[in-house]
Amino acid sequence: MNATPARRPLVPVLKKVLMALFVITPPLFLLGLGFVPCIDVTRADVARLDLQNLRGALRLYQERTGQLPTSEEGIRHLVEQGALEDQPRDPWGQDYRYSLRDGTLELRSQGADGLPGGDGDDEDIVLRCDVAPVTQALLRCEPNPPARGGPP
Protein backbone atom coordinates (compact mmCIF):
# COMPACT_ATOMS: atom_id res chain seq x y z
CA MET A 1 0.00 0.00 0.00
CA ASN A 2 1.20 3.28 -1.04
CA ALA A 3 -0.19 5.89 1.29
CA THR A 4 0.38 9.44 0.14
CA PRO A 5 -0.41 12.27 2.45
CA ALA A 6 -3.42 14.32 1.53
CA ARG A 7 -2.57 17.53 -0.26
CA ARG A 8 -3.97 20.74 1.00
CA PRO A 9 -5.53 22.91 -1.63
CA LEU A 10 -3.29 25.85 -2.59
CA VAL A 11 -6.04 28.43 -2.97
CA PRO A 12 -6.95 28.74 0.74
CA VAL A 13 -3.25 29.16 1.64
CA LEU A 14 -2.80 31.92 -0.94
CA LYS A 15 -5.92 33.65 0.34
CA LYS A 16 -4.48 33.68 3.88
CA VAL A 17 -1.14 35.07 2.67
CA LEU A 18 -2.83 37.82 0.65
CA MET A 19 -5.11 38.70 3.56
CA ALA A 20 -2.10 39.01 5.83
CA LEU A 21 -0.39 41.32 3.31
CA PHE A 22 -3.50 43.48 2.98
CA VAL A 23 -3.71 43.79 6.76
CA ILE A 24 0.00 44.47 7.43
CA THR A 25 0.98 46.67 4.46
CA PRO A 26 -1.13 49.83 5.06
CA PRO A 27 0.09 50.41 8.64
CA LEU A 28 3.70 49.85 7.56
CA PHE A 29 3.24 52.30 4.69
CA LEU A 30 1.80 54.95 7.00
CA LEU A 31 4.56 54.37 9.51
CA GLY A 32 7.13 54.83 6.73
CA LEU A 33 5.56 58.13 5.70
CA GLY A 34 6.08 59.39 9.22
CA PHE A 35 9.85 59.08 8.80
CA VAL A 36 10.12 60.81 5.42
CA PRO A 37 10.33 64.36 6.84
CA CYS A 38 13.19 63.25 9.07
CA ILE A 39 15.41 62.57 6.06
CA ASP A 40 14.55 65.68 4.07
CA VAL A 41 18.05 67.04 3.47
CA THR A 42 18.40 70.00 1.13
CA ARG A 43 21.34 70.91 -1.05
CA ALA A 44 21.90 73.91 1.20
CA ASP A 45 22.25 71.52 4.18
CA VAL A 46 24.85 69.51 2.24
CA ALA A 47 26.74 72.70 1.38
CA ARG A 48 26.76 73.76 5.06
CA LEU A 49 28.21 70.38 6.05
CA ASP A 50 30.79 70.62 3.26
CA LEU A 51 31.90 74.04 4.52
CA GLN A 52 32.34 72.62 8.03
CA ASN A 53 34.43 69.77 6.57
CA LEU A 54 36.54 72.26 4.60
CA ARG A 55 37.10 74.22 7.81
CA GLY A 56 38.37 70.99 9.41
CA ALA A 57 40.74 70.36 6.49
CA LEU A 58 42.02 73.94 6.76
CA ARG A 59 42.62 73.50 10.50
CA LEU A 60 44.64 70.33 9.91
CA TYR A 61 46.62 72.02 7.14
CA GLN A 62 47.29 75.04 9.36
CA GLU A 63 48.46 72.82 12.23
CA ARG A 64 50.78 70.94 9.87
CA THR A 65 52.25 73.95 8.03
CA GLY A 66 51.75 76.84 10.44
CA GLN A 67 49.81 78.89 7.89
CA LEU A 68 46.65 78.96 5.82
CA PRO A 69 46.57 79.09 2.02
CA THR A 70 46.45 82.60 0.58
CA SER A 71 43.37 83.77 -1.29
CA GLU A 72 45.29 83.24 -4.53
CA GLU A 73 46.22 79.65 -3.58
CA GLY A 74 42.72 78.89 -2.30
CA ILE A 75 41.30 75.43 -1.76
CA ARG A 76 43.21 74.22 -4.81
CA HIS A 77 46.37 74.45 -2.68
CA LEU A 78 44.93 71.90 -0.21
CA VAL A 79 44.50 69.47 -3.11
CA GLU A 80 48.03 70.12 -4.42
CA GLN A 81 49.46 69.54 -0.93
CA GLY A 82 47.48 66.33 -0.42
CA ALA A 83 45.26 67.69 2.36
CA LEU A 84 42.22 66.99 0.14
CA GLU A 85 41.87 64.33 -2.54
CA ASP A 86 39.83 66.40 -5.00
CA GLN A 87 38.72 69.97 -5.54
CA PRO A 88 35.43 70.03 -3.63
CA ARG A 89 32.33 71.24 -5.43
CA ASP A 90 29.09 72.44 -3.95
CA PRO A 91 25.85 70.47 -4.52
CA TRP A 92 25.18 72.59 -7.64
CA GLY A 93 28.52 71.62 -9.23
CA GLN A 94 30.40 74.89 -8.59
CA ASP A 95 33.76 75.21 -6.85
CA TYR A 96 33.58 76.46 -3.28
CA ARG A 97 35.00 79.97 -2.88
CA TYR A 98 37.83 80.72 -0.46
CA SER A 99 39.25 84.01 0.66
CA LEU A 100 41.65 85.04 3.41
CA ARG A 101 41.94 88.78 4.00
CA ASP A 102 42.05 91.26 6.84
CA GLY A 103 42.11 88.54 9.51
CA THR A 104 39.01 86.80 8.13
CA LEU A 105 38.74 83.49 6.35
CA GLU A 106 35.62 83.00 4.28
CA LEU A 107 34.31 79.81 2.68
CA ARG A 108 31.34 80.24 0.36
CA SER A 109 28.95 78.43 -1.94
CA GLN A 110 27.14 80.81 -4.26
CA GLY A 111 23.99 78.71 -4.30
CA ALA A 112 22.07 77.26 -7.23
CA ASP A 113 22.67 80.20 -9.59
CA GLY A 114 26.44 80.37 -8.98
CA LEU A 115 26.21 84.16 -8.55
CA PRO A 116 26.80 86.30 -5.46
CA GLY A 117 23.72 86.99 -3.33
CA GLY A 118 20.27 85.64 -4.07
CA ASP A 119 17.26 84.26 -2.24
CA GLY A 120 15.94 80.74 -1.70
CA ASP A 121 18.06 78.14 -3.53
CA ASP A 122 20.16 80.95 -5.01
CA GLU A 123 21.17 82.27 -1.58
CA ASP A 124 24.87 82.16 -0.77
CA ILE A 125 25.96 79.79 1.99
CA VAL A 126 28.87 81.27 3.92
CA LEU A 127 31.16 80.21 6.73
CA ARG A 128 33.29 83.07 8.05
CA CYS A 129 36.06 82.57 10.61
CA ASP A 130 38.26 85.03 12.43
CA VAL A 131 41.95 84.21 12.08
CA ALA A 132 44.61 84.88 14.74
CA PRO A 133 47.08 87.45 13.35
CA VAL A 134 50.37 85.70 14.14
CA THR A 135 49.53 81.99 14.36
CA GLN A 136 46.80 82.04 11.70
CA ALA A 137 44.79 79.74 13.94
CA LEU A 138 41.09 79.67 13.12
CA LEU A 139 39.14 81.30 15.89
CA ARG A 140 35.39 81.86 16.10
CA CYS A 141 33.46 80.74 13.02
CA GLU A 142 30.02 81.97 12.03
CA PRO A 143 27.75 80.30 9.47
CA ASN A 144 25.87 82.74 7.19
CA PRO A 145 26.96 85.89 9.01
CA PRO A 146 25.80 89.32 7.88
CA ALA A 147 27.71 90.57 4.85
CA ARG A 148 30.96 92.48 5.37
CA GLY A 149 31.24 94.73 2.37
CA GLY A 150 29.80 92.24 -0.12
CA PRO A 151 31.03 88.96 -1.54
CA PRO A 152 34.70 88.45 -2.38
C-alpha positions in Angstrom: 0.0 0.0 0.0 1.2 3.3 -1.0 -0.2 5.9 1.3 0.4 9.4 0.1 -0.4 12.3 2.4 -3.4 14.3 1.5 -2.6 17.5 -0.3 -4.0 20.7 1.0 -5.5 22.9 -1.6 -3.3 25.8 -2.6 -6.0 28.4 -3.0 -6.9 28.7 0.7 -3.2 29.2 1.6 -2.8 31.9 -0.9 -5.9 33.6 0.3 -4.5 33.7 3.9 -1.1 35.1 2.7 -2.8 37.8 0.6 -5.1 38.7 3.6 -2.1 39.0 5.8 -0.4 41.3 3.3 -3.5 43.5 3.0 -3.7 43.8 6.8 0.0 44.5 7.4 1.0 46.7 4.5 -1.1 49.8 5.1 0.1 50.4 8.6 3.7 49.9 7.6 3.2 52.3 4.7 1.8 55.0 7.0 4.6 54.4 9.5 7.1 54.8 6.7 5.6 58.1 5.7 6.1 59.4 9.2 9.9 59.1 8.8 10.1 60.8 5.4 10.3 64.4 6.8 13.2 63.2 9.1 15.4 62.6 6.1 14.6 65.7 4.1 18.0 67.0 3.5 18.4 70.0 1.1 21.3 70.9 -1.1 21.9 73.9 1.2 22.2 71.5 4.2 24.8 69.5 2.2 26.7 72.7 1.4 26.8 73.8 5.1 28.2 70.4 6.0 30.8 70.6 3.3 31.9 74.0 4.5 32.3 72.6 8.0 34.4 69.8 6.6 36.5 72.3 4.6 37.1 74.2 7.8 38.4 71.0 9.4 40.7 70.4 6.5 42.0 73.9 6.8 42.6 73.5 10.5 44.6 70.3 9.9 46.6 72.0 7.1 47.3 75.0 9.4 48.5 72.8 12.2 50.8 70.9 9.9 52.3 74.0 8.0 51.8 76.8 10.4 49.8 78.9 7.9 46.7 79.0 5.8 46.6 79.1 2.0 46.5 82.6 0.6 43.4 83.8 -1.3 45.3 83.2 -4.5 46.2 79.6 -3.6 42.7 78.9 -2.3 41.3 75.4 -1.8 43.2 74.2 -4.8 46.4 74.4 -2.7 44.9 71.9 -0.2 44.5 69.5 -3.1 48.0 70.1 -4.4 49.5 69.5 -0.9 47.5 66.3 -0.4 45.3 67.7 2.4 42.2 67.0 0.1 41.9 64.3 -2.5 39.8 66.4 -5.0 38.7 70.0 -5.5 35.4 70.0 -3.6 32.3 71.2 -5.4 29.1 72.4 -4.0 25.9 70.5 -4.5 25.2 72.6 -7.6 28.5 71.6 -9.2 30.4 74.9 -8.6 33.8 75.2 -6.8 33.6 76.5 -3.3 35.0 80.0 -2.9 37.8 80.7 -0.5 39.3 84.0 0.7 41.6 85.0 3.4 41.9 88.8 4.0 42.0 91.3 6.8 42.1 88.5 9.5 39.0 86.8 8.1 38.7 83.5 6.4 35.6 83.0 4.3 34.3 79.8 2.7 31.3 80.2 0.4 29.0 78.4 -1.9 27.1 80.8 -4.3 24.0 78.7 -4.3 22.1 77.3 -7.2 22.7 80.2 -9.6 26.4 80.4 -9.0 26.2 84.2 -8.5 26.8 86.3 -5.5 23.7 87.0 -3.3 20.3 85.6 -4.1 17.3 84.3 -2.2 15.9 80.7 -1.7 18.1 78.1 -3.5 20.2 81.0 -5.0 21.2 82.3 -1.6 24.9 82.2 -0.8 26.0 79.8 2.0 28.9 81.3 3.9 31.2 80.2 6.7 33.3 83.1 8.0 36.1 82.6 10.6 38.3 85.0 12.4 42.0 84.2 12.1 44.6 84.9 14.7 47.1 87.5 13.4 50.4 85.7 14.1 49.5 82.0 14.4 46.8 82.0 11.7 44.8 79.7 13.9 41.1 79.7 13.1 39.1 81.3 15.9 35.4 81.9 16.1 33.5 80.7 13.0 30.0 82.0 12.0 27.7 80.3 9.5 25.9 82.7 7.2 27.0 85.9 9.0 25.8 89.3 7.9 27.7 90.6 4.9 31.0 92.5 5.4 31.2 94.7 2.4 29.8 92.2 -0.1 31.0 89.0 -1.5 34.7 88.4 -2.4 
